[in-house]
């Protein structure tokens, strides 16, 4: 297999040199192009397309003068054959932005070789299967979530609502992706949300209302102003002296009065289907 042709972008020369050094050490990487800012990166990508030798992946810093990494990522997502985007940044708070742009991975500086190797593995697998980075929800396709390359953007948008993308979370400097199917319930914490799984909890920077809209197609229901719950994870519905609660993963959660009837109807329909 021919090595991947990639572009490394960072406005700080030492950081760019370190990244190039790490990329060069991986046998799956072929040619490495570089750029010191977003505008230069766009020119390099345009030239590569004109030469008929497109860039497979862009390893991209976020905080850069002028065209920063998140803006550049949205621009790249509009390419007919968008390169895969791997963010390489010192700031973990941009992970949600990376998720929305459909980035292939999100690495924190200083970059550990094993994490870079994992990111390259993901890029390699998606390149091998012909999955363009822009196909899952790029602005050019008009889709809002995951999907394959080619036409049919409307169908892909429907698929995205049925199968939402996993949520990136940080664990000790490592970014992993938590699938909606792993989450039992979500708790609002200001502008953040805490995802509760069977064995852990993860704080992510997204309002509960936004996550409710994004994960509705995965069977999540709002039961309280502070809680979003996976319908399949509800173990019991309890009514006591006009107060309604549910048991989820062994935890008792309140249900607002205005949500009681809707939740009860959903549970009844679920029981009938079973």
C-alpha positions in Angstrom: 0.0 0.0 0.0 1.2 3.5 -0.9 1.8 5.6 2.2 -0.7 8.3 3.0 -0.1 11.8 1.7 -0.8 14.1 4.7 -0.6 17.8 5.6 0.6 19.0 9.0 -0.6 22.5 10.0 0.7 24.5 13.1 1.6 28.1 13.4 4.4 27.2 16.0 7.5 26.0 14.3 8.7 23.7 17.2 5.3 22.1 17.4 5.1 21.6 13.7 8.6 20.1 13.6 7.7 17.6 16.4 4.5 16.6 14.6 6.4 16.0 11.4 9.0 14.0 13.2 6.3 11.7 14.7 4.5 11.3 11.4 7.7 10.5 9.6 8.3 7.6 12.0 5.1 5.8 11.0 5.5 3.5 8.0 1.9 4.2 6.9 2.7 7.8 6.2 4.2 8.6 2.8 4.6 12.3 1.8 4.3 15.0 4.5 3.4 18.5 3.4 3.4 21.4 5.9 1.7 24.8 6.4 2.1 27.4 9.1 -1.5 28.8 9.0 -5.0 28.1 7.7 -4.6 30.2 4.5 -1.4 28.4 3.5 -3.0 25.1 4.3 -5.9 25.9 1.8 -3.4 26.9 -0.9 -1.5 23.7 -0.4 -4.7 21.6 -0.5 -5.8 23.4 -3.7 -2.5 22.8 -5.3 -2.6 19.1 -4.4 -6.0 18.7 -6.0 -4.9 20.5 -9.1 -1.9 18.1 -9.4 -4.3 15.1 -9.1 -2.6 14.1 -5.8 -5.1 14.9 -3.1 -4.2 15.0 0.6 -5.6 12.1 2.5 -5.5 13.7 6.0 -4.8 17.0 7.6 -3.2 17.0 11.1 -4.4 20.4 12.3 -3.8 22.7 15.2 -6.8 24.7 16.4 -5.6 28.0 17.9 -3.9 29.8 15.0 -3.9 33.4 13.9 -6.3 34.3 11.1 -8.1 31.2 9.9 -8.2 29.0 13.0 -8.5 25.2 13.0 -12.3 24.9 13.6 -13.1 27.4 10.8 -10.7 25.6 8.5 -12.2 22.3 9.4 -15.6 23.5 8.4 -14.2 24.8 5.1 -12.5 21.4 4.4 -15.8 19.6 5.1 -17.3 21.3 2.1 -14.7 19.8 -0.3 -16.1 17.3 -2.8 -13.5 14.8 -1.5 -12.7 16.1 1.9 -9.5 15.1 3.6 -9.8 13.4 7.0 -9.2 15.8 9.8 -7.1 15.0 12.9 -7.0 17.8 15.4 -3.7 18.2 17.3 -4.2 20.8 20.1 -3.3 21.7 23.6 -6.9 22.6 24.4 -9.5 19.9 25.2 -12.5 22.3 25.3 -12.8 22.2 21.5 -13.6 18.5 21.3 -17.4 19.2 20.8 -16.5 21.4 17.8 -14.4 18.6 16.4 -17.3 16.2 16.8 -19.6 18.5 14.9 -17.1 18.8 12.1 -16.8 15.0 12.0 -13.1 15.0 12.7 -11.5 11.5 12.5 -9.6 12.0 15.8 -8.7 14.6 18.4 -5.2 14.5 20.0 -3.9 16.5 22.9 -0.4 18.0 23.0 2.1 16.8 23.8 1.2 14.1 21.4 2.0 10.6 22.5 3.3 8.3 19.7 0.7 5.6 20.5 -2.2 8.1 20.2 -0.9 9.4 16.9 -0.5 5.8 15.7 -4.2 5.2 16.6 -5.2 8.3 14.7 -3.3 7.1 11.7 -4.9 3.7 11.9 -8.3 5.3 11.8 -7.4 7.4 8.8 -5.9 4.4 7.0 -8.9 2.3 7.6 -11.3 4.9 6.3 -9.1 5.7 3.4 -8.9 2.0 2.5 -12.7 1.6 2.6 -13.2 4.7 0.5 -14.9 6.7 3.2 -14.4 10.4 2.6 -14.2 12.6 5.7 -16.7 14.9 4.1 -19.3 12.2 3.4 -20.6 12.0 7.0 -22.5 15.3 7.2 -20.3 17.7 5.3 -21.9 21.0 4.3 -21.5 20.1 0.7 -23.7 17.0 1.1 -26.3 18.8 3.2 -26.3 15.9 5.7 -26.1 16.3 9.5 -24.5 13.1 10.6 -22.8 9.9 9.5 -23.2 8.4 6.1 -21.4 7.1 3.0 -19.9 8.9 0.1 -21.8 9.8 -3.1 -25.3 11.1 -3.5 -28.4 10.9 -1.4 -27.7 13.5 1.2 -31.3 13.5 2.5 -31.2 9.8 3.2 -27.9 10.2 5.1 -29.5 12.9 7.2 -32.3 10.5 8.1 -29.7 7.8 9.0 -27.9 10.3 11.2 -31.0 11.0 13.2 -31.5 7.2 13.7 -27.9 6.5 14.6 -26.3 9.6 16.2 -22.6 9.9 16.3 -20.7 9.0 19.5 -19.6 11.8 21.8 -15.8 12.5 22.2 -14.7 12.5 25.9 -11.3 13.0 27.5 -9.8 10.4 29.8 -6.4 11.2 31.2 -5.4 13.1 28.1 -6.8 10.4 25.7 -9.8 11.1 23.6 -12.3 8.2 23.3 -15.8 8.1 21.9 -18.8 7.2 23.9 -21.6 5.7 21.9 -25.2 6.6 22.8 -25.9 2.9 23.4 -23.4 3.0 26.3 -25.1 5.9 28.1 -27.8 5.2 30.7 -28.7 8.8 31.5 -27.4 12.3 31.1 -27.4 15.0 33.8 -27.3 18.7 33.1 -24.5 20.7 34.7 -24.9 24.3 33.4 -23.6 24.5 29.8 -22.2 21.0 30.2 -23.7 17.5 30.4 -22.5 14.5 32.4 -22.9 11.2 30.6 -23.5 8.3 33.0 -22.6 4.8 31.7 -22.6 1.5 33.6 -19.2 2.0 35.0 -18.2 5.7 34.7 -19.3 9.3 34.0 -18.0 11.8 31.6 -18.4 15.6 31.5 -18.8 17.0 28.0 -19.2 20.6 26.8 -22.7 20.5 25.4 -26.0 21.8 26.8 -28.6 19.1 27.7 -31.1 20.6 25.3 -28.7 20.3 22.4 -27.8 16.7 23.3 -31.5 15.9 23.6 -32.1 17.0 20.0 -29.0 15.1 18.8 -29.8 11.8 20.5 -33.6 11.7 20.3 -33.3 9.2 17.4 -31.3 6.9 19.7 -34.2 6.4 22.1 -33.4 9.1 24.7 -36.3 11.0 26.4 -36.3 14.1 28.5 -37.8 13.3 32.0 -36.8 16.4 33.9 -35.1 19.7 33.2 -31.9 18.1 34.5 -32.1 14.6 33.1 -32.2 12.9 29.7 -32.7 9.1 29.9 -32.2 6.1 27.6 -35.7 4.6 27.4 -34.2 1.1 27.2 -32.3 1.7 30.5 -35.4 2.4 32.6 -35.8 -0.4 35.1 -38.8 0.8 37.1 -41.4 3.6 37.1 -42.5 4.5 40.6 -45.5 6.6 41.6 -45.7 7.6 45.3 -48.1 10.2 46.7 -48.2 12.1 43.3 -44.4 12.0 42.9 -42.9 10.1 40.0 -39.4 8.6 39.8 -37.6 6.1 37.6 -34.9 3.7 38.4 -32.0 3.7 35.9 -28.8 1.7 36.5 -29.7 1.5 40.2 -30.1 5.3 40.5 -33.5 6.9 41.3 -34.2 9.9 39.1 -37.1 12.4 39.4 -39.7 12.8 36.6 -41.3 16.2 36.1 -45.1 16.3 36.2 -45.2 17.5 32.6 -43.2 14.5 31.4 -45.0 11.8 33.3 -47.8 11.1 30.8 -45.5 11.1 27.8 -43.0 8.8 29.6 -45.7 6.4 30.7 -47.1 6.2 27.1 -43.6 5.5 25.7 -43.0 2.7 28.3 -46.4 1.2 27.5 -45.7 1.1 23.8 -42.3 -0.4 24.5 -43.9 -3.1 26.6 -46.4 -3.9 23.9 -43.7 -4.2 21.2 -41.8 -6.5 23.5 
